[in-house]
Amino acid sequence: MSFETALLVLAWIAILLLALAMSGLMRQVHVLQAHGPGRSESLGPRPGTRVSSILFGLEFVERPVLAVFAEAACESCEVILPELECLATSLNGHANVLVVTKEAAESLPATKLEVVRSPQAFSELGIRFVPIALGLTQDGIVLAAEPVGSEELLKRFVRRFQATALGGAAR
């Protein structure tokens, strides 16, 4: 077999592999689109669901709750926790801001935020990936549950939380 023929065969093999990869990606896009825009079953409770504050170690809630689910082994969590601290101060005490983890609080990077260890919250709310932010009214009604893997996504979530749960207060 000549050198040119070998190159031609390799090129066709590469094209075939790329076509297979593209078909796999297209299949994943269709699966994600079937769940609706920005919604996946693994992102936790749907908006409108009632959640018990006891899952977060709170006996009584007199303000809306902004909970971010995080884990120590999560690099994105390490990035967003300092930003969450800054955003929590901008809420001026109008909401409870919590970091919920499966592990001991000491396993997370140092933070001034309240850290709640609640593996039960992860399982009962269907949280399978972190970081996920969850916004609740003071009555425990879920406003939103979204991934917040970057500072920008976290800021966007907190702005929407302020607008819906706080009526734009605490700006």
PyMOL commands that set and color helices and strands:
alter all, ss='L'
color gray80, all
select helices_A, chain A and resi 3-34+53-56+75-90+105-107+119-125+151-165
alter helices_A, ss='H'
color red, helices_A
select strands_A, chain A and resi 65-69+96-101+114-117+132-136+142-147
alter strands_A, ss='S'
color yellow, strands_A
deselect
rebuild
show_as cartoon
